Amino acid sequence: MTQESSVRVAVNGFGVIGKRVADAVRLQDDMELVGVCDVASDWRLRSLDQKKIALYAATDEAHGAMTAAGLTVAGPLDALLEQADVIIDCTPKHIGAANVERYRSRRIKFILHGGEKHAVTGHSFVAESSFASAIGRESTRVVSCNTTSIVRTLSALKRAGLLKRARGTLLRRATDPWESDAGGIMNTLVPEPKIPSHQGPDVQSVDPELDVVTMAVKVPETLAHLHYWSVQLTRPADKEEVLQAFRWSSRIALIRTTDGLGAINTVKELMADLDRPRDNLYEVALWEDMLRTEGDELFYAYMVDNQAIVIPETIDAIRALTGLEPDAHASIARTNASLGIRQRFF
């Protein structure tokens, strides 16, 4: 495809990630959202008519339930695939992998998300690290929210020649906010049963050179994840040199506790004040006044919006797979501009 082309994009799964991907696609002047597909028939699909987004049913059973609920159904998933150049699969874990042969039989490019294994596509995507190797591929996997944040931050240190090894502890939200009435945890902490936790090996699916170990614990809140990192540098470095390294990434936003942004809820409230759709924080929000260096040791913390951080990556993955934009920096800049991504909020 040439840069003047418009890529036709379909979204399978209109949940937490799918609805945000659909909105982001609609903001791109080089993409067209041709429709979304789902199995639900409740309030989550009611907004589609107002947005004039075509709804398709993933199964015959879902089609019947949608029709009975008064939803307008444009057709089955196969009808949606016929109209698309690329499909973004945002369905729950394992369902995307089961859909792969369906996509391949129609020779349609596809993007899966972090719930699926690297082996399903053979490629894992974070725009600042693996854009070039995704160009023209049949498929890729946009990695999970936590993995995305780790690759962004450690890649920035690696590019500056500062990264030797990294060890991180992740405080993971218990569930997505809209589901907190139906599940999650209360009055407890749940450690992930293995060290390393799965995020470290997943990071290495994007960049095998990264020496990283992660530990994770699930905590009783739903707003976002919080990371603490201890990094051994290749040499002694002062705080400003490290901050300058992080500034290389246009998707790391430096924040300060001295501005009152001392907790994840205040950062989310800032996103609402900035009129971000759904309070989305696309950036890694890294506390610059908390960051500390001691010789060749570095310590820092940041916040990850599990619902939003992978959205810009997905948009860039579309451009890479379809060849719509062969230059990573150009695509990232274009996506950042469309979503209002910035390196500092004020």
C-alpha positions as CSV (number, residue, x, y, z in Angstrom):
1,M,0.0,0.0,0.0
2,T,1.1,3.5,-0.6
3,Q,1.1,6.3,1.9
4,E,-1.9,7.8,0.1
5,S,-3.9,4.7,0.7
6,S,-6.5,4.3,3.5
7,V,-6.3,1.0,5.4
8,R,-9.7,-0.7,6.2
9,V,-9.6,-1.8,9.8
10,A,-11.9,-4.2,11.6
11,V,-12.0,-4.8,15.4
12,N,-13.0,-8.2,16.8
13,G,-14.0,-7.8,20.5
14,F,-15.5,-4.6,21.7
15,G,-14.4,-4.7,25.3
16,V,-11.9,-2.7,27.3
17,I,-9.2,-2.6,24.6
18,G,-11.4,-3.1,21.6
19,K,-13.5,0.0,22.1
20,R,-10.5,2.1,22.7
21,V,-8.8,0.7,19.5
22,A,-11.9,1.5,17.5
23,D,-12.0,5.1,18.7
24,A,-8.3,5.5,18.0
25,V,-8.7,4.1,14.5
26,R,-11.4,6.6,13.8
27,L,-9.0,9.4,14.6
28,Q,-6.5,8.4,12.0
29,D,-6.7,10.1,8.6
30,D,-5.1,7.1,6.9
31,M,-7.4,4.5,8.3
32,E,-11.1,3.6,8.0
33,L,-13.0,1.6,10.7
34,V,-15.3,-0.8,8.8
35,G,-17.0,-2.3,11.8
36,V,-16.6,-4.2,15.1
37,C,-17.6,-7.7,16.0
38,D,-18.7,-9.1,19.4
39,V,-20.7,-11.7,21.2
40,A,-22.4,-9.5,23.8
41,S,-25.9,-8.0,23.5
42,D,-26.0,-5.7,26.5
43,W,-25.3,-2.0,27.2
44,R,-21.7,-2.3,26.0
45,L,-22.9,-2.3,22.4
46,R,-25.5,0.4,22.7
47,S,-23.1,3.2,21.8
48,L,-22.4,1.9,18.4
49,D,-25.5,3.2,16.7
50,Q,-24.8,6.7,18.1
51,K,-21.3,6.5,16.7
52,K,-22.5,5.0,13.4
53,I,-20.2,2.0,13.8
54,A,-21.4,-1.2,12.1
55,L,-21.9,-4.1,14.5
56,Y,-21.2,-7.7,13.4
57,A,-21.9,-11.0,15.3
58,A,-19.1,-13.4,16.1
59,T,-21.5,-16.4,16.2
60,D,-25.0,-17.3,15.1
61,E,-26.1,-17.5,18.7
62,A,-24.7,-14.0,19.3
63,H,-26.5,-12.7,16.2
64,G,-29.8,-14.0,17.6
65,A,-29.2,-12.5,21.0
66,M,-28.2,-9.1,19.5
67,T,-31.3,-9.0,17.3
68,A,-33.6,-9.9,20.2
69,A,-32.0,-7.1,22.3
70,G,-32.9,-4.6,19.5
71,L,-29.4,-4.1,18.2
72,T,-28.8,-3.6,14.5
73,V,-26.6,-6.3,13.2
74,A,-24.8,-5.8,9.9
75,G,-23.9,-9.5,9.5
76,P,-21.6,-12.3,10.7
77,L,-17.8,-12.0,11.3
78,D,-17.0,-13.4,7.9
79,A,-18.9,-10.5,6.3
80,L,-16.8,-8.1,8.3
81,L,-13.6,-9.8,7.2
82,E,-14.5,-9.4,3.6
83,Q,-14.3,-5.7,4.0
84,A,-11.1,-5.4,5.9
85,D,-7.4,-5.2,5.1
86,V,-6.4,-5.9,8.7
87,I,-8.3,-7.1,11.8
88,I,-7.4,-6.2,15.4
89,D,-8.4,-9.1,17.6
90,C,-9.2,-7.8,21.1
91,T,-11.1,-10.9,22.3
92,P,-10.4,-12.6,25.6
93,K,-7.3,-14.8,26.1
94,H,-7.1,-17.9,23.9
95,I,-10.0,-16.8,21.7
96,G,-7.7,-14.7,19.5
97,A,-5.4,-17.7,19.0
98,A,-8.4,-19.8,18.0
99,N,-9.4,-17.2,15.4
100,V,-6.0,-17.2,13.6
101,E,-6.8,-19.9,11.1
102,R,-9.9,-18.1,10.1
103,Y,-7.9,-14.9,9.4
104,R,-5.2,-16.8,7.6
105,S,-7.7,-18.6,5.3
106,R,-8.9,-15.3,4.2
107,R,-5.4,-13.9,3.8
108,I,-6.1,-11.0,6.0
109,K,-3.5,-9.4,8.2
110,F,-4.2,-9.6,11.9
111,I,-3.0,-8.2,15.2
112,L,-3.5,-10.1,18.5
113,H,-3.0,-8.7,22.0
114,G,-0.9,-9.7,25.0
115,G,-3.2,-12.4,26.3
116,E,-1.9,-14.6,23.5
117,K,1.5,-16.3,23.3
118,H,4.3,-14.9,21.2
119,A,4.4,-18.2,19.3
120,V,1.0,-17.6,17.8
121,T,2.3,-14.9,15.5
122,G,6.1,-15.3,15.9
123,H,6.4,-11.5,16.5
124,S,5.8,-9.2,19.4
125,F,5.3,-5.5,19.0
126,V,6.3,-2.4,20.8
127,A,6.6,0.5,18.4
128,E,9.8,2.0,19.6
129,S,11.6,-1.4,19.6
130,S,10.1,-3.7,17.0
131,F,8.4,-1.6,14.3
132,A,10.9,-2.3,11.6
133,S,10.7,-6.1,12.0
134,A,6.9,-5.9,11.7
135,I,6.8,-4.2,8.3
136,G,4.9,-6.3,5.8
137,R,4.4,-9.2,8.1
138,E,1.1,-11.2,8.1
139,S,0.6,-10.7,11.8
140,T,2.0,-9.5,15.1
141,R,1.1,-9.5,18.8
142,V,0.9,-6.2,20.7
143,V,2.2,-7.2,24.0
144,S,0.5,-6.6,27.4
145,C,0.2,-3.3,29.2
146,N,3.0,-4.1,31.7
147,T,5.3,-5.5,29.1
148,T,4.8,-2.5,26.9
149,S,5.8,-0.2,29.7
150,I,8.9,-2.3,30.6
151,V,10.1,-2.3,27.0
152,R,9.6,1.5,26.6
153,T,11.5,2.3,29.7
154,L,14.3,-0.2,29.5
155,S,14.8,0.4,25.8
156,A,15.3,4.1,26.5
157,L,18.1,3.2,29.0
158,K,19.6,0.7,26.6
159,R,19.7,3.2,23.7
160,A,21.6,5.6,26.0
161,G,24.1,2.8,26.7
162,L,23.2,2.8,30.4
163,L,21.3,-0.5,30.9
164,K,23.1,-3.6,32.3
165,R,20.3,-5.4,34.1
166,A,16.9,-4.6,35.5
167,R,14.8,-6.0,38.3
168,G,11.2,-4.9,38.8
169,T,8.3,-5.4,41.2
170,L,4.9,-4.9,39.8
171,L,1.8,-4.0,41.9
172,R,-1.0,-5.2,39.6
173,R,-4.6,-3.9,39.7
174,A,-7.0,-6.6,40.6
175,T,-9.4,-6.3,37.7
176,D,-10.7,-3.8,35.1
177,P,-12.7,-1.0,36.8
178,W,-16.0,-1.8,35.0
179,E,-15.9,-5.4,36.4
180,S,-15.0,-4.5,40.0
181,D,-18.6,-5.2,41.1
182,A,-18.3,-8.8,39.8
183,G,-14.8,-9.9,40.7
184,G,-11.4,-8.9,42.0
185,I,-9.9,-9.1,45.5
186,M,-10.5,-7.3,48.8
187,N,-8.4,-7.1,52.0
188,T,-5.6,-9.2,50.7
189,L,-2.6,-9.2,48.4
190,V,-2.0,-12.1,45.9
191,P,1.6,-12.7,44.8
192,E,2.1,-14.2,41.4
193,P,3.2,-17.8,42.2
194,K,6.4,-17.8,40.2
195,I,9.6,-15.7,40.1
196,P,10.2,-14.4,37.5
197,S,6.6,-13.4,36.8
198,H,5.5,-13.7,33.2
199,Q,6.2,-10.1,32.3
200,G,10.0,-10.5,32.2
201,P,10.1,-13.4,29.7
202,D,7.4,-11.6,27.7
203,V,9.7,-8.5,27.4
204,Q,12.4,-10.7,26.0
205,S,10.0,-11.8,23.2
206,V,10.3,-8.2,22.0
207,D,14.0,-7.7,22.8
208,P,16.0,-10.9,23.8
209,E,19.0,-8.8,24.8
210,L,17.2,-7.2,27.8
211,D,18.4,-8.7,31.1
212,V,15.2,-8.3,33.1
213,V,13.5,-10.1,36.0
214,T,10.1,-9.3,37.3
215,M,8.0,-10.1,40.4
216,A,4.4,-9.2,40.6
217,V,1.6,-9.0,43.2
218,K,-2.1,-8.4,42.7
219,V,-3.5,-5.6,44.9
220,P,-7.1,-4.6,45.8
221,E,-7.6,-1.7,43.5
222,T,-8.7,-1.3,39.8
223,L,-7.3,2.0,38.6
224,A,-3.9,1.1,37.2
225,H,-0.6,-0.8,37.8
226,L,2.4,0.6,39.7
227,H,6.0,-0.5,39.0
228,Y,9.1,-0.2,41.1
229,W,12.5,-0.8,39.4
230,S,16.0,-1.4,40.5
231,V,18.5,-1.1,37.6
232,Q,22.2,-1.7,37.5
233,L,23.7,0.7,35.0
234,T,26.7,0.1,32.8
235,R,28.5,2.9,34.7
236,P,27.8,5.6,37.3
237,A,25.4,8.2,36.0
238,D,23.7,11.1,37.6
239,K,19.9,11.7,37.8
240,E,19.8,14.2,34.9
241,E,21.6,11.9,32.5
242,V,19.0,9.2,33.3
243,L,16.1,11.5,32.9
244,Q,17.5,12.6,29.5
245,A,17.6,9.0,28.5
246,F,14.0,8.5,29.4
247,R,13.1,11.7,27.4
248,W,14.2,9.8,24.3
249,S,10.9,8.0,24.4
250,S,8.0,10.2,23.3
251,R,5.7,7.8,25.3
252,I,7.2,8.3,28.7
253,A,5.7,11.3,30.5
254,L,7.6,12.6,33.5
255,I,5.4,13.6,36.4
256,R,6.2,15.1,39.9
257,T,4.8,14.3,43.3
258,T,5.4,18.0,44.1
259,D,2.7,18.9,41.6
260,G,0.2,16.9,43.7
261,L,0.5,13.8,41.5
262,G,1.5,11.5,44.3
263,A,-0.8,8.6,43.6
264,I,-2.4,6.8,40.7
265,N,-5.8,8.2,41.3
266,T,-4.6,11.8,41.0
267,V,-2.9,11.0,37.7
268,K,-6.2,9.5,36.4
269,E,-8.0,12.6,37.6
270,L,-5.5,14.7,35.6
271,M,-6.3,12.7,32.5
272,A,-10.0,13.6,33.0
273,D,-9.2,17.2,33.5
274,L,-7.2,17.1,30.2
275,D,-10.4,15.8,28.5
276,R,-8.7,12.5,27.6
277,P,-11.4,10.1,26.3
278,R,-12.2,7.6,29.1
279,D,-9.4,9.2,31.2
280,N,-6.9,7.4,29.0
281,L,-3.2,7.5,30.0
282,Y,-1.4,6.3,26.9
283,E,2.1,7.2,28.3
284,V,4.2,5.6,31.0
285,A,3.8,8.2,33.9
286,L,7.2,8.2,35.5
287,W,7.9,10.1,38.7
288,E,11.0,12.2,38.0
289,D,11.3,13.6,41.5
290,M,11.2,10.1,43.0
291,L,14.0,8.8,40.7
292,R,17.3,8.3,42.4
293,T,20.8,7.2,41.3
294,E,23.5,5.8,43.6
295,G,26.7,5.2,41.6
296,D,25.8,2.6,39.0
297,E,22.4,1.9,40.6
298,L,19.1,3.4,39.5
299,F,15.8,3.4,41.3
300,Y,12.5,4.6,39.9
301,A,8.8,4.1,39.8
302,Y,6.0,4.6,37.3
303,M,2.3,4.1,36.6
304,V,0.7,2.0,33.8
305,D,-2.9,2.5,32.6
306,N,-3.7,-1.1,31.7
307,Q,-6.7,0.0,29.6
308,A,-4.9,2.6,27.4
309,I,-1.1,2.1,27.1
310,V,-1.4,-0.5,24.2
311,I,-3.7,1.7,22.1
312,P,-1.0,3.8,20.4
313,E,1.1,0.6,19.9
314,T,-1.9,-1.0,18.1
315,I,-2.2,1.9,15.7
316,D,1.5,1.8,14.8
317,A,1.2,-2.0,14.3
318,I,-1.5,-1.4,11.7
319,R,0.8,0.9,9.8
320,A,3.8,-1.5,10.0
321,L,1.9,-4.7,8.9
322,T,0.2,-2.9,6.0
323,G,3.2,-0.9,4.9
324,L,1.2,2.2,5.2
325,E,4.1,4.0,6.9
326,P,7.5,2.3,6.8
327,D,9.2,4.7,9.1
328,A,8.7,4.0,12.8
329,H,9.4,7.6,14.0
330,A,6.9,9.0,11.4
331,S,4.2,6.6,12.5
332,I,4.8,7.2,16.2
333,A,4.7,11.0,15.7
334,R,1.5,10.7,13.7
335,T,-0.2,8.5,16.3
336,N,1.0,10.7,19.2
337,A,-0.5,13.7,17.5
338,S,-3.8,12.1,16.9
339,L,-4.1,10.9,20.5
340,G,-2.6,13.9,22.2
341,I,0.3,12.0,23.6
342,R,2.9,14.2,25.4
343,Q,6.1,13.9,27.4
344,R,5.0,16.3,30.1
345,F,1.5,17.3,31.0
346,F,2.4,20.8,32.3
